[in-house]
Amino acid sequence: MSDYGLNGSPWRAATFEKTPDEIVTVPFAWAARLNGETISAATFELPDGLTNVAESGTASLRTVRVSGGTDGAVYRVVGKVTTSGTRTLEWVQRVVVREG
């Protein structure tokens, strides 16, 4: 899964920017969507080219640290959570990779 070849300007669609050598933290702040519930389980889907270095989180915030990527590419990082009320929520963050 990736956003290679996005129509228009992919830089406007991007949420986070990194170089191929950097490791960045991509946060998913779920509080506004939880409606008083907490996160029971969380997973992250990363496309080929990005690597999941580490994950962490609290009752309403989950983060994934990512490395890698190809210069000029836009990647979709998908966060999925199951809430204490058994709802499943999904959120897409974009990561743009650019050389310095």
N, C-alpha and C positions, 0 to 999 in steps of 0.2 A: 504494500500500500504506500503510495507516495503521490505527491502533487507535481511530479515532473510535467512540464509543459502546460502549466496553468495558463489559461487565456488571460489577457490583460497583464497587469503588473503584479507578479507574485510577491513582490516586496511589501505591498500594501496589505496583503492577506496574512503576512507572517506575524506571529506573536513574539518569537524569540529569534535572535540572530547569533551566530557563532562562526568561528573559523573551523576548518577541518580538524585542527589539533586541539581545540578547546573542549573542555567538559563543562556543560551548563546544566543548571537545575531548572526544570520545567515544573512550576507549581500548578496544582489544581485545587483551588479554594472552593469547596463544595458548600459551605455554610448556607448561602442564600437559596440553594436548591434542596436542602435537606428537610425543611419544614419541621424542625425539632427532632428529627431522627439523627442517628449516628451512622458511621460507616462500619459495616460488618466485614466487608471484604473489598479489596481493590486489586485491579490488574491494569497493566499498561501494554498496549500494542505498539510496537515500533516497526517501521518498514526496514527492509534490507538496506544496509548502509549506515544505519544508526545502531549504537550499542547501548543497552541498559546497563549503566555502571552501578547504580544503587537506587533503592527506593526507601522512602521513609514517610511517616505521617502521624496524624493525630485523629481525633474523632471527626474532624471536618476538613482537614487539609491533607492532601497527599502530594508527594513530589517524586519525580524521577530524574535522575542525573543521566544525561546522555552524552555520548562521545561519537566521533566519526563524522561521516557525511562527505559528500562530494561538492566541491566549489560550484556555486550557481544553482544548486538543487534546493527545492522546498519540500520538506518532509512533514507528514501528518503523524503526530503522536496522539494516540487515543487513550484516554483514561476512562475506565469503567469501574463503577462501584455498585455494590449491593448495600442497601440501607437496612437498619434495624427493623424497618417496616416491610422488608422484602421487596422494595422497589429496586429496579435496575436503572441507573443513570449513566449516560455516556457524554463525553466532552472531548472535542478535538482542539488541540493546540498545534500551531504550525511553527516549524523551526526552519529558518533560512540559513544556509551555509554559504559564507563568502570569505574569500581570502582577504585578510587585513585590508 
